[in-house]
Amino acid sequence: MRVGLISDVHANRPALEAVLDDMPDVDACVHAGDVVGYGPFPSDVIALFREHDVISIQGNHDRAVLGDFHDNFHEIPKAAAQWTTEQLTDAELAYVESLPIERELYDGRVRVAHGAPGKPNTYTYPEDFAADLLGEESVLVIGHTHLQAKAEFEEGVVVNPGSVGLPRDGDWRAAYAVLDVEAGTVDLRRVEYPKAETQMKIEKYGLPEVLVDGLERGELVFGRAKRSVTDSVE
């Protein structure tokens, strides 16, 4: 069984479309949180998730759109989240609210969490990947850092497929991965997309200007120091 792995789409429709077009034939597509927030196409992205039956969980920006701003939530994403809330219909907000915090899939072989298991707002950086993050599952899929990485252990695999909509690893291309569930192997992938379309809409809608440069460079850092797996931050 092959599964497409995506995360942190952040309402970037052109990036999501490019990933879905580039992705090889898979049996399912799984998303590790942050469907919306930051980007200018929240309704379009929700529609694509429904159309393609994407299996998703909530990210911290999804919860922010619902009014849940946890500690240390920066003013820039807060402004974007409040704008997003105003754009979404009641049915679209209900979809975001319906998403679980975590999921266990494929007879418990795969766990999907946004930040870390049991710690949805925690940044788990690639250097924090360790076997003790794994529970009964053989594959742990996480997001939140927007940094594409994987690590293989005797106990299984920890993978962050990277961000579809707003990479932060210096590579602006949309990131995703393909998982072979039976073999426990993960292939990390990148694909170009028409980022200018997203940048133009950000400017048109008056979203934070820093997002335009972030999309251009594949980097977005504001008011946040590097944290370890044990810390809980925005």
C-alpha positions, 0 to 999 in steps of 0.5 A: 500500500502506498500513501502520499504524505503531505503537511502544512498546506496553509491555504496555498492552492497552487502548491497543493495542486502541483503536489497532487499532480506530481504525486504518483499513484497512491492508495490514500493521501494523509495530511499532518495538519494546518490545512489553512492559515497564512495562505490566500486560498482557504476555501479552495484548499478545503474543497480540494481536500474533500475532492481528493478525500485527503485524510487530515488532522488539525494543526495549530493554525487550524485551531487558530482559525477556530479561535484557539490561539495558544501561548506564544502565537505570533501576531503575524499568523494571528492576523492571517488566521483572523482573516481566514476565519472571515473568509470561511463559511460555517460549513467550512469552519465545521470541516476544520473543527471536525478534524482530530488532533491525531490519527492512528491509521492502517491497523495502527501501523501509522500515527499522524501528529502535528507537532509530536505525539500528545504535544500538538503545538511542539516543534520536533526538529529533524535533530530531535527525531528519535526512536522514543518518539515512536509508540506501537506504530512503525511510522510516525508522520509529523509536521509543524516545523515546515522542514522536510526530513526522515529518520529510520530506526530499528523501531520504525520511521519518523518523517516530516514530509515538509510543507506544501504551502510554506517551506522553511528549509530554504527550498521554496518548492512544495514538499511531500513524501510517498510512504510504502506502508508494508515496506516501511520506506519513505521517499521525500519529494519536491515539486515547483509550483506557480508561487507568483499566483499565491504571492499576488493574492497575498498582496491583493488581500492585504495579508502580511507582506512577510509571507510574500518573501517567505514563499520566494525564499522558502524561509519564514522566521519571525520572533521565534528561536530554535526549540527542542522537542520538549518545548511548546511554542507557536 
